[in-house]
């Protein structure tokens, strides 16, 4: 299936600010900002695209011929993402803790491109002082919740809602959540693991709601990523994982580009990027093949994809009737 036509503090603000570089005060300004797309142009949005994974994904998609919008809070950092790709990557200055700005960004994409074929939910907010390792949950401030769940996880949900409003009417599209092996095994902090497991469950349940719409939703488990920051430390390994077999940010983007064109991907599935890359000949910039961390973290994804047998099942009663387990509805209701 080809999918053609197709951070600030709480409380979260509701405002009517515009986004990006387009002014809405003058109709002629708006018209001048419309990018040229054709019926065959694939349109993507990468949230949190000013650095790291998001930046690499945006660049890889642009190199694969996509028309890519990227969000970020810093215009300067976004400029670094689009450098050399000014005709294929377009910045939208957005604070994802602000629902009105997020909604305005999707309205702008609808106005400028007329559709959206791919949403990559990558935006994330680490709490102040978060170093990834070493702190137990009772040693961390409780308001870490506001960053990792209240903004980070919520931002994926809000963007997915707005994307679905475009994709479902056009009858096609792909929503991708950037997750990790932290869904399965203790990793970083308790709240980090909770947020990543929730992303995978969100993909599975969104896929159920999106069945028969032509829109898919998947979660991706990334391995160790060779970001510029990590490489700047001059290390050969990180917590026992060799950096020369870690994933480039662009590798993740090439995997996503392939997934969006892959008719065999089942909506709701959680996909390990290193394993998909190996199976489809996708490599790092230097030609190295990233390795999967499945063995190190105790196994694979937790939630199954939406199967053909589930497509027509709406309620717990129907599931019980379909499976022959008469107590299924009561069990679901009770938990």
N, C-alpha and C positions, 0 to 999 in steps of 0.2 A: 504494500500500500504506500503510495507516495502522497505526502501531505501537502499538495498544492491546493489553491484556494480551498486557498489555503492549502547618623542615628542620634534621635534625640530622646530626652527622658520622658517618663510617664508623668501624668496621664497623656495618652496619645491625642495629638491635636487634630481637629477637623478644620480645615481652612480651604480657601478657594485659590491658592497659589497655582500658577502655571509651572510647567516644568521645561527642562531642556533649554534650547536656544531660541525657540520659536516664540515670538510675541503674539498674544491673542488680542492686543488692543487695536490693531489695524488689520482689516481683512486682507489687504495687499501683502502685509508681512507674512500672514499665515499661508497665503497662496504661494509665496516665493519660497517657503520652507518645505514644500511638498517634494519628497524624493521621487525619482522616476522609477517605477516598478512595472514589470510586465506580468502577464498571466503565469509565466513560468518562474518568476522570481520567488524564491522561498524567503520568508520573513521570520526572523527570530528575535527574541528578547532574552538577554542574559542579565540577571539581576546581580548586583555586586560585581561589576565588570571592570573595576578600576585597578585591580592588582590580582596576583596569585592565580588561583584556578579560574576565576571568572574572566580575567584578562586573557589567559591562554585559550579558554573555550571560545571567546568572542573572536580572537584572531584566527583560530583554526576554522571556525565556521565561515568567516569572511573569505579565507583562502579556498574554501570548498564551494564558493559561489553564493553564499547566503548574504542577504541584506540584514545586517545585525544592529539592533538597538542595544545599548548597554546603560545600566543605571549605576549611579554612584553619587556620593555626597560631595566629592571634590572635583570641580571642573578641571583643575590642574592634573589630577591623576587620570581622569578620563581622557584628557588630551594625550597622555602617554599611551593609552590603549589604542587610540585610533591612528596614531602616527604611522604614516605610510599606507594607511587603508582608509583615507578620508572619504572615498566614494563607496565604501561598503560597510563601515561601522559608524554609527550615529549616536552621540551621547545624549543622555537624559539625566539631568541633575535632580536626583530624587533622594529624599530621606524616607526609608521604608518604615519608619515608626509613625509616619503621617499618612493615614489612609486616604485623605483627600488628594495628596500629591501622587500617590500610587494610582488612584483612579484616573487622575488627569493624565498621567503618563500613558496609560492604555488608551485613553481617548485620543491622545496625540498620535499614537501608532495607528489607530483606526483611521484617523483623518489623513495622515501622510502616506500610508501604505495600503489601506483598505482591507487588511486582513492580518492574521498572525498564525504562523504555522508551527512555531516551536517556542515554548517557554522553558528556560533553564533557571530553576530556582537555586541560586547560589549565595545570595546575600546572607551575611551572618554578622552577629555582633558578639565579640568576646567581652566578658565583664572586666572591669578595671582590675589590673594586677593578675589577670589569668595567664599563667605560664604553661598550662597544659598538663603538668605532672606535679605530684608531690603534696597536694593538699587534700585532706579528708573533708567530707561534706560539712562536718560540724566546725571545721576551721575556716570555712569560707563564709562570706556575708550572705544572708538569706536573699538579699536583692540581686544576687547572681541570676535568680529566676527571671527577673525582668529582662535581662539581656538574652539569655539562652532560650527561654521559652516565650516570654512576653513580646520580645522583638524578633529574635531569630526564627523560631518555629512559626510564630504568627505571621511573619512576613511572607513565608512560603504559602501559607493558607490564603492570605489576602490576594497575593499575586495570582494564585491558581483560580480564585473566584473570578477575578477580572479577565483572565485569559479565557476561561470557559465561556464567558459572555460573548466573546468574539468567535471562538472556535466551534462551539456547538451549532450556532446558526449557519456557519459555512460548511459544516459537515465533515471537518477534518482538523487534525492538529495533534501535537505531542506535548505533554507536560512532563518535565524531568525534575526530580528532586535530587540534589547533591547530598548524599548520606555517607555512611562509612561503616567499617567493622565495629565501631563503637556501639552499634545497635545490638550486637550479640555479646560482646565481652566488655569487662570493665576497662574503661579507656578515658583518659583525661580526668573527668569529674562525673559524679552521679548525674548531674543535670545535663551534661553533654550526652551521656548515654541515653538518658530519657528522651532528649530532643531528637536524636537520630532514630531511635526505635519508633518514635511517634511519626517521623517523616515516612518511614517504610509503611506503617499502618495507614497513614494518610493516602499514600499512593494506591494501596490495595483497595481501600474503601472508595476513593474517588473513581477508580477504575470501574467499580460496581455501578456507581451513579452514571458514569459516562458510557456504559455499555450501549451498543447499537447507535451511538451518535457519530462514529467515525473518529472520535478523539481518544487517544491513549494516554495513560499516566503511568510512569515508571520511576523507581528509585534506583540510584546508582551507589554502589559501595566503591569508593576510591581507596586506593592503597596509600602508601607514603608518597607525598608529592614533592618533587624537586623544585620548590619555589626559589626565587632569587635570594630570599632571606636565608633559607636553609643552606643553600649552596655557599653563601657568603661566609659561613662559619668554617669552611674548609674541611669538613668532616667527610670521611669515607663511608661511615655507617651511622645510623640513628637508631638507638635502642635495639641494636642487633640486626637491623635491616640494611643491606648494602644500598647506598645511594645510587650506584650505577645501574641498579635494577628497579629503582623507584620510577614513578610516573611523572612525565612532563605535564605541565598544565595543558599544553597543546595536544598531547596524547589524549587527554580526557575529551577535548573538543572534537578530535577526529573520531573517537568512539561514539560520541553523541550524534555527529553527522551521519555516521553509518547506521545507528539505531533508527534514526528518523526515516531512513529509506528501507528499513528491513521489514518485510511483510510477515516474518515469522516471530517477531517479538510479541509476546502476549501482554496485554494491558494489565497492570497491577503487579507485575513481576519486579523483583529487586535483582539487579544485574551487577555482577562484579566486573568492573571495567578491565582489569588486567586479563581476566579469563575471556571476556568478549574480544578484546584486542588480539589475544593469541589465536583465537579461533577464526579471526577475520583478517589476519595479516597486518594489523595496525601496530606501529612501533613508535618509539620516541624519536625526537628530532635527530639523535645520533645513531639511529638504527637499532638501538638496544630494545629487547623485549621485556617489558615490566613483568614482575612476578606477582602472583596472587598471594594474599596473606590469609587465605582460608584456613590453612593448617595451624597457623600461629594463633588464631582467634577462635578455634574450636568449631569451625564449620561454616555453613553457608547461611543464606537469608532465612528469615523467620516466617515470612508471610507468602503464601502461594499466589500466583497470578489468577486473574479471572478466567475460568475455563468455559468452553462452549456449553457445558452442562449447567453452568450457573447463570447464563445470560438471561434466561426467562424466569428466574426465581427472585421474587421481590420481598417476600416476608419469611419470618421464621416458620410459620405454619406450612408454607409451600416447600421450604427446605426439608422440614420434617416429613412431609408427604413424599417428597422426591427420594429421600434417603431411607425411608421406612422406619425412622427412629421417632416414635410418637412423642417422646419427651423433649425433643429438640427445642420446640417453641418455649416450653416452660424453663428449660435450662438457660436459653438466651435471655429471657425476660428476667430471670433471677440473678443474672450476673452482669 
